[in-house]
Amino acid sequence: MSIFQTYVRNERQQQLINLAERLGNQALKRIKQAEEYAELPKETVTEFKQEKFFSLTLPKAIGGEELSLYEFLLVQERLAAADGATALSFGWHLGIIKELAEERPWQPEIFDKLAREVVENQVLVNRIASERATGSPTRGGVPQTIAVRQGNDYIITGQKTFSTMAAVLDYYIVSAYVEDKDAVGSFLIKSDTPGISIKKTWDTMSMRGTGSDDLIFDQVKVDQSLLVELNNQANPRKAKGWLLHIPACYLGIAIAARNEAIEFAKNFKPNSLNTPISEVPHIQQKIGEMELKLMQARSFMYQVATEWDNRTKEERQLLSAELAAVKTVATNIANEVVDLAMRIAGGRGLSKSYRFEQFYRDVRAGLHNPPMDDMVLQMLANRALSE
């Protein structure tokens, strides 16, 4: 049995990870292109659209598959094992769409129109919130992107960083300081709106295939009706189960490293040994350590996802600390597992002819996705002290 089937409970879930495996293997063919140009290849987006991947988290009543959180994580983990950057990128879209469909924070006519476009045209959406001056939005910084009222429109000016999938998105959900409201809000903006440009700034060593370049908004005119949220982003403590797509992604990368390390150990036989290195005790110990760590992190993640799926909306808010803890546990363990895989491969793990070095670079990015470790530990400490 494949390690990916450990938490599969039924035929529907098996079909979902089969879909993720098939699409992931297609994306894998363009890894070199994505790495070289620091972009998410448009061909990959097209293939996922053809499989109606981007409507998976919408309700069945409007044409989606209504993935539970548990099922969403199964898909993310399997997809990331093939291509972590693609999984993380598309996970943002799927998670945002899932939250909007379940929480309905927007005016119904605006969300319903977007949902129809996702189902019919498989449009791709992401939140665009980070800025150089404010850092992570979860830290509470006020955007320097400004929205100024002008009649029935808003004029938006500013520059955003870490704009994942910037070049292939159909819609942006852009945070800005709304001058006439004296509040932070978010606007739904089509990516081809005049005044929007992309600045190629994505020079990171990790997750290069997310194409997270800067977006520049130069006097972008947006109808007032597209101010879809006001002050929503000022409540980072609200429990958001869909953000578990982040740890699922990094655990998928760790599993890929684990799989390649085991395959390497089974087949590498130096002339100083009569057997492959998989028979060497210290190599077996490292493999055992990888297995134990992955069991701990995956069990915790899927347990919390099950709790989320089985609770009411009100009860889910009690899981904030658990959700944050999953992210911290999973991303740190994912780094430890990849490190062990690198130690099994030895110096060859640094070679571009293997994928170990990419796993090593990509998995580091998980440590910098929100919530940060210090915030999680503070949250847990506060809860313990208040009991």
C-alpha positions as a printed NumPy array, in Angstrom:
array([[  0.   ,   0.   ,   0.   ],
       [  1.263,   3.466,  -0.923],
       [  1.96 ,   5.89 ,   1.915],
       [ -0.646,   8.201,   0.339],
       [ -3.371,   5.619,   0.954],
       [ -2.808,   5.527,   4.706],
       [ -5.599,   8.022,   5.359],
       [ -7.872,   7.164,   2.415],
       [-11.251,   6.046,   3.77 ],
       [-13.404,   5.455,   0.701],
       [-13.533,   5.224,  -3.083],
       [-14.249,   8.937,  -3.568],
       [-11.096,   9.855,  -1.664],
       [ -9.09 ,   7.336,  -3.687],
       [-10.368,   8.932,  -6.895],
       [ -9.351,  12.361,  -5.613],
       [ -5.764,  11.352,  -4.894],
       [ -5.65 ,   9.568,  -8.258],
       [ -6.631,  12.883,  -9.861],
       [ -3.973,  14.722,  -7.847],
       [ -1.351,  12.146,  -8.833],
       [ -2.223,  12.348, -12.51 ],
       [ -2.216,  16.146, -12.631],
       [  0.863,  16.331, -10.416],
       [  2.812,  14.11 , -12.769],
       [  1.833,  16.393, -15.65 ],
       [  3.047,  19.456, -13.727],
       [  6.254,  17.616, -12.86 ],
       [  7.226,  17.604, -16.54 ],
       [  7.642,  21.398, -16.373],
       [  9.664,  21.621, -13.167],
       [ 12.805,  22.75 , -15.007],
       [ 10.886,  25.477, -16.812],
       [  9.273,  26.652, -13.58 ],
       [ 12.607,  26.664, -11.755],
       [ 14.526,  28.441, -14.51 ],
       [ 12.007,  31.214, -15.137],
       [ 10.501,  31.432, -11.616],
       [  7.   ,  31.057, -12.968],
       [  3.94 ,  28.844, -12.86 ],
       [  3.719,  27.509, -16.438],
       [  0.523,  28.471, -18.252],
       [  0.341,  24.978, -19.752],
       [ -0.014,  23.552, -16.251],
       [ -2.9  ,  25.915, -15.5  ],
       [ -4.605,  24.863, -18.744],
       [ -4.332,  21.156, -17.907],
       [ -5.811,  21.665, -14.445],
       [ -8.664,  23.717, -15.925],
       [ -9.455,  20.914, -18.356],
       [ -9.912,  18.554, -15.393],
       [-12.185,  21.103, -13.617],
       [ -9.738,  21.169, -10.721],
       [-10.436,  24.765,  -9.689],
       [-14.099,  24.125,  -8.802],
       [-13.436,  21.129,  -6.53 ],
       [-14.191,  23.041,  -3.313],
       [-17.428,  24.647,  -4.511],
       [-20.765,  23.111,  -3.421],
       [-22.173,  20.313,  -5.574],
       [-25.363,  22.336,  -6.048],
       [-23.507,  24.838,  -8.221],
       [-21.224,  22.428, -10.047],
       [-18.357,  21.717,  -7.645],
       [-17.34 ,  18.591,  -5.749],
       [-17.794,  20.128,  -2.269],
       [-14.525,  18.78 ,  -0.877],
       [-14.397,  18.459,   2.88 ],
       [-11.305,  19.836,   4.596],
       [-10.034,  16.262,   5.02 ],
       [-10.425,  15.562,   1.294],
       [ -8.82 ,  18.886,   0.398],
       [ -5.727,  17.924,   2.396],
       [ -5.508,  14.509,   0.731],
       [ -5.442,  16.247,  -2.652],
       [ -2.888,  18.831,  -1.544],
       [ -0.515,  16.315,  -0.017],
       [ -0.537,  14.065,  -3.077],
       [ -0.193,  16.933,  -5.536],
       [  2.708,  18.447,  -3.569],
       [  4.593,  15.156,  -3.669],
       [  4.856,  15.694,  -7.426],
       [  5.21 ,  19.482,  -7.53 ],
       [  5.152,  21.471,  -4.302],
       [  5.012,  24.897,  -5.951],
       [  1.975,  24.015,  -8.046],
       [  0.217,  22.479,  -5.045],
       [  0.843,  25.498,  -2.828],
       [ -0.28 ,  27.889,  -5.571],
       [ -3.523,  26.135,  -6.452],
       [ -4.167,  25.399,  -2.779],
       [ -4.587,  29.125,  -2.145],
       [ -7.299,  29.301,  -4.802],
       [ -9.136,  26.187,  -3.62 ],
       [ -8.994,  27.263,   0.016],
       [-10.206,  30.799,  -0.638],
       [-13.083,  29.543,  -2.779],
       [-13.988,  27.005,  -0.078],
       [-14.059,  29.677,   2.625],
       [-16.111,  32.099,   0.516],
       [-18.629,  29.372,  -0.328],
       [-19.027,  28.294,   3.292],
       [-18.869,  31.633,   5.102],
       [-20.582,  33.826,   2.469],
       [-18.968,  37.101,   3.602],
       [-19.656,  38.84 ,   0.271],
       [-22.82 ,  40.225,  -1.282],
       [-24.599,  37.175,  -2.803],
       [-24.682,  38.539,  -6.358],
       [-20.914,  39.158,  -6.379],
       [-19.997,  35.722,  -5.035],
       [-22.565,  33.919,  -7.203],
       [-21.135,  35.545, -10.334],
       [-17.582,  34.559,  -9.371],
       [-18.67 ,  31.015,  -8.485],
       [-20.346,  30.619, -11.89 ],
       [-17.149,  31.727, -13.59 ],
       [-15.113,  29.245, -11.558],
       [-17.449,  26.401, -12.543],
       [-17.916,  27.364, -16.183],
       [-14.531,  28.852, -17.06 ],
       [-12.326,  27.545, -14.226],
       [-11.089,  31.057, -13.425],
       [ -8.218,  31.295, -10.936],
       [ -8.338,  33.572,  -7.873],
       [ -5.964,  34.549,  -5.067],
       [ -5.73 ,  37.097,  -2.284],
       [ -3.102,  39.769,  -2.831],
       [ -2.225,  41.217,   0.569],
       [  1.505,  41.297,   1.358],
       [  3.598,  44.46 ,   1.043],
       [  7.255,  45.185,   1.646],
       [  6.574,  47.765,   4.352],
       [  3.976,  45.736,   6.276],
       [  5.417,  42.215,   6.045],
       [  2.952,  39.39 ,   6.667],
       [ -0.697,  40.578,   6.87 ],
       [ -1.112,  38.37 ,   9.951],
       [  1.104,  40.793,  11.88 ],
       [ -1.57 ,  43.472,  11.546],
       [  0.201,  46.078,   9.405],
       [ -2.034,  48.561,   7.556],
       [ -1.619,  48.332,   3.756],
       [  0.114,  51.184,   1.996],
       [ -2.026,  50.4  ,  -1.028],
       [ -4.673,  53.144,  -1.003],
       [ -8.238,  53.163,  -2.355],
       [ -9.614,  56.667,  -2.933],
       [-13.309,  57.219,  -3.642],
       [-14.115,  58.973,  -6.927],
       [-17.842,  59.095,  -7.614],
       [-19.098,  55.508,  -7.96 ],
       [-15.576,  54.135,  -8.295],
       [-12.452,  53.632,  -6.237],
       [ -9.012,  54.511,  -7.557],
       [ -6.434,  52.039,  -6.232],
       [ -2.707,  52.682,  -6.103],
       [  0.028,  50.586,  -4.522],
       [  2.474,  47.702,  -4.897],
       [  2.016,  44.169,  -3.567],
       [  4.633,  41.486,  -2.93 ],
       [  4.44 ,  37.679,  -2.731],
       [  1.604,  37.721,  -5.287],
       [  1.415,  33.987,  -5.866],
       [  0.437,  33.052,  -9.447],
       [  0.425,  36.759, -10.387],
       [  0.874,  36.135, -14.126],
       [ -1.824,  33.455, -14.479],
       [ -4.578,  34.685, -12.155],
       [ -7.938,  35.77 , -13.545],
       [ -8.969,  37.69 , -10.414],
       [ -7.184,  39.366,  -7.525],
       [ -8.708,  39.959,  -4.087],
       [ -6.651,  43.018,  -3.177],
       [ -6.337,  44.493,   0.313],
       [ -6.118,  48.28 ,   0.592],
       [ -6.636,  51.118,   3.017],
       [-10.052,  52.521,   2.049],
       [ -9.706,  56.233,   2.647],
       [-13.377,  57.239,   2.963],
       [-14.121,  54.295,   5.287],
       [-10.953,  54.761,   7.36 ],
       [-10.629,  50.974,   7.305],
       [ -8.842,  48.122,   5.559],
       [-10.897,  46.486,   2.845],
       [-10.547,  44.083,  -0.05 ],
       [-11.514,  44.576,  -3.683],
       [-12.298,  41.915,  -6.292],
       [-10.372,  43.022,  -9.394],
       [-10.051,  41.354, -12.798],
       [ -6.425,  40.81 , -13.678],
       [ -6.757,  42.521, -17.065],
       [ -8.038,  45.786, -15.57 ],
       [ -6.117,  48.801, -16.962],
       [ -3.396,  50.107, -14.666],
       [ -2.232,  46.707, -13.381],
       [  1.26 ,  45.474, -14.214],
       [  3.58 ,  42.717, -13.021],
       [  7.111,  43.413, -11.868],
       [  9.341,  40.333, -12.078],
       [ 10.82 ,  40.221,  -8.584],
       [ 10.532,  36.543,  -7.63 ],
       [ 14.192,  35.665,  -7.066],
       [ 13.746,  33.28 ,  -4.142],
       [ 15.564,  29.96 ,  -3.866],
       [ 12.381,  28.193,  -2.672],
       [  9.057,  27.555,  -4.383],
       [ 10.219,  29.287,  -7.545],
       [  7.353,  27.767,  -9.508],
       [  4.746,  29.804,  -7.637],
       [  5.687,  32.877,  -9.688],
       [  5.043,  35.164,  -6.708],
       [  6.047,  38.419,  -8.355],
       [  5.092,  41.971,  -7.375],
       [  1.835,  43.471,  -8.601],
       [  1.682,  47.19 ,  -9.273],
       [ -1.637,  49.062,  -9.167],
       [ -1.36 ,  52.457, -10.863],
       [ -4.611,  54.446, -10.599],
       [ -6.703,  51.313, -11.115],
       [-10.413,  52.161, -11.39 ],
       [-12.766,  49.714,  -9.669],
       [-16.537,  49.979,  -9.235],
       [-17.63 ,  50.568,  -5.626],
       [-19.651,  47.334,  -5.677],
       [-16.374,  45.397,  -5.874],
       [-15.355,  46.481,  -2.379],
       [-16.242,  42.979,  -1.204],
       [-14.85 ,  43.024,   2.34 ],
       [-14.283,  45.61 ,   5.021],
       [-12.112,  44.951,   8.084],
       [-12.328,  41.162,   7.57 ],
       [ -8.579,  40.833,   7.415],
       [ -8.225,  42.607,  10.76 ],
       [ -9.392,  39.44 ,  12.535],
       [ -6.489,  36.987,  12.138],
       [ -7.668,  34.952,  15.142],
       [-10.75 ,  33.652,  13.351],
       [-10.25 ,  29.935,  12.779],
       [ -9.62 ,  29.146,   9.113],
       [ -9.483,  25.41 ,   8.564],
       [ -8.619,  25.745,   4.881],
       [ -5.187,  27.113,   5.795],
       [ -4.196,  23.525,   6.594],
       [ -3.483,  23.294,   2.871],
       [ -0.101,  24.799,   3.805],
       [  1.104,  22.   ,   6.115],
       [ -0.419,  19.413,   3.77 ],
       [  1.685,  20.81 ,   0.957],
       [  4.948,  20.685,   2.898],
       [  4.233,  17.19 ,   4.186],
       [  3.721,  16.175,   0.554],
       [  7.197,  17.486,  -0.263],
       [  8.606,  15.592,   2.719],
       [  6.916,  12.378,   1.56 ],
       [  8.428,  12.82 ,  -1.905],
       [ 11.878,  13.208,  -0.333],
       [ 11.232,  10.142,   1.821],
       [ 10.192,   8.103,  -1.225],
       [ 13.263,   9.109,  -3.228],
       [ 15.585,   8.441,  -0.289],
       [ 14.182,   4.925,   0.141],
       [ 14.49 ,   4.238,  -3.579],
       [ 18.042,   5.556,  -3.534],
       [ 18.954,   3.383,  -0.539],
       [ 17.55 ,   0.268,  -2.192],
       [ 19.537,   0.805,  -5.378],
       [ 22.82 ,   2.386,  -4.31 ],
       [ 25.541,  -0.22 ,  -3.69 ],
       [ 29.043,   1.194,  -3.228],
       [ 31.898,  -1.204,  -3.957],
       [ 32.778,  -1.203,  -0.262],
       [ 29.575,  -3.151,   0.478],
       [ 28.082,  -6.433,  -0.631],
       [ 24.554,  -5.09 ,  -0.278],
       [ 22.687,  -1.855,  -1.063],
       [ 22.955,   0.806,   1.66 ],
       [ 19.349,   0.017,   2.638],
       [ 20.864,  -2.89 ,   4.608],
       [ 23.153,  -0.629,   6.628],
       [ 21.884,  -0.092,  10.227],
       [ 22.385,   3.674,  10.397],
       [ 20.548,   4.095,   7.064],
       [ 17.663,   1.996,   8.377],
       [ 17.608,   4.115,  11.508],
       [ 17.241,   7.29 ,   9.431],
       [ 14.425,   5.698,   7.424],
       [ 12.736,   4.713,  10.673],
       [ 13.074,   8.274,  11.956],
       [ 11.44 ,   9.614,   8.786],
       [  8.545,   7.191,   9.191],
       [  7.997,   8.099,  12.843],
       [  8.07 ,  11.835,  12.17 ],
       [  5.663,  11.583,   9.246],
       [  3.279,   9.436,  11.296],
       [  3.212,  12.049,  14.035],
       [  2.634,  15.041,  11.772],
       [  0.157,  13.417,   9.393],
       [ -1.889,  11.818,  12.156],
       [ -2.163,  15.163,  13.935],
       [ -3.125,  16.999,  10.745],
       [ -5.806,  14.556,   9.625],
       [ -7.176,  14.275,  13.153],
       [ -7.671,  18.046,  13.371],
       [ -9.182,  18.091,   9.855],
       [-11.659,  15.413,  10.938],
       [-12.563,  17.453,  14.017],
       [-13.14 ,  20.491,  11.802],
       [-15.386,  18.608,   9.371],
       [-17.471,  17.133,  12.2  ],
       [-18.129,  20.41 ,  14.045],
       [-20.617,  23.216,  13.602],
       [-19.401,  26.628,  12.429],
       [-19.503,  27.906,  15.997],
       [-17.632,  24.916,  17.421],
       [-14.931,  25.229,  14.775],
       [-13.792,  28.511,  16.306],
       [-12.509,  26.54 ,  19.3  ],
       [ -9.915,  24.882,  17.045],
       [ -7.818,  27.998,  16.342],
       [ -4.89 ,  26.83 ,  18.443],
       [ -4.993,  23.299,  17.038],
       [ -5.006,  24.577,  13.463],
       [ -2.015,  26.806,  14.156],
       [ -0.218,  23.988,  15.975],
       [ -0.653,  21.652,  12.994],
       [  1.1  ,  24.168,  10.77 ],
       [  4.038,  24.521,  13.152],
       [  4.397,  20.789,  13.791],
       [  4.008,  19.788,  10.144],
       [  6.353,  22.345,   8.586],
       [  9.102,  21.736,  11.124],
       [  8.799,  17.968,  10.805],
       [  8.753,  18.266,   7.008],
       [ 12.107,  20.063,   7.188],
       [ 13.496,  17.367,   9.489],
       [ 12.349,  14.579,   7.15 ],
       [ 13.916,  16.215,   4.091],
       [ 17.139,  16.689,   6.034],
       [ 17.184,  12.981,   6.891],
       [ 16.555,  12.122,   3.237],
       [ 19.515,  14.301,   2.258],
       [ 21.711,  12.516,   4.794],
       [ 20.735,   9.156,   3.303],
       [ 21.634,  10.357,  -0.198],
       [ 24.873,  11.916,   1.043],
       [ 26.792,  14.2  ,  -1.311],
       [ 24.686,  13.041,  -4.254],
       [ 21.726,  14.765,  -2.639],
       [ 23.305,  18.096,  -3.581],
       [ 23.434,  17.207,  -7.257],
       [ 20.981,  18.751,  -9.718],
       [ 20.577,  15.293, -11.23 ],
       [ 18.47 ,  14.361,  -8.209],
       [ 15.451,  16.186,  -6.754],
       [ 16.719,  16.148,  -3.168],
       [ 18.224,  19.623,  -3.386],
       [ 14.928,  21.052,  -4.672],
       [ 12.99 ,  19.377,  -1.865],
       [ 15.504,  20.874,   0.552],
       [ 15.024,  24.377,  -0.872],
       [ 11.244,  24.197,  -1.231],
       [ 10.485,  22.768,   2.186],
       [ 12.264,  25.702,   3.86 ],
       [  9.541,  28.039,   2.6  ],
       [  7.016,  26.383,   4.904],
       [  8.712,  27.898,   7.925],
       [  7.862,  31.36 ,   6.601],
       [  4.201,  30.79 ,   5.761],
       [  1.769,  32.13 ,   8.385],
       [  1.192,  31.588,  11.207],
       [  4.79 ,  31.919,  12.335],
       [  6.139,  29.643,  15.066],
       [  6.476,  32.428,  17.629],
       [  2.833,  33.438,  17.203],
       [  1.68 ,  29.834,  17.554],
       [  3.67 ,  29.253,  20.739],
       [  2.392,  32.518,  22.208],
       [ -1.172,  31.484,  21.373],
       [ -0.72 ,  28.118,  23.074],
       [  0.886,  29.728,  26.101],
       [ -1.934,  32.266,  26.446],
       [ -4.552,  29.534,  26.267],
       [ -2.774,  27.447,  28.902],
       [ -2.319,  30.424,  31.211],
       [ -5.957,  31.45 ,  30.93 ],
       [ -7.31 ,  28.059,  31.986]])
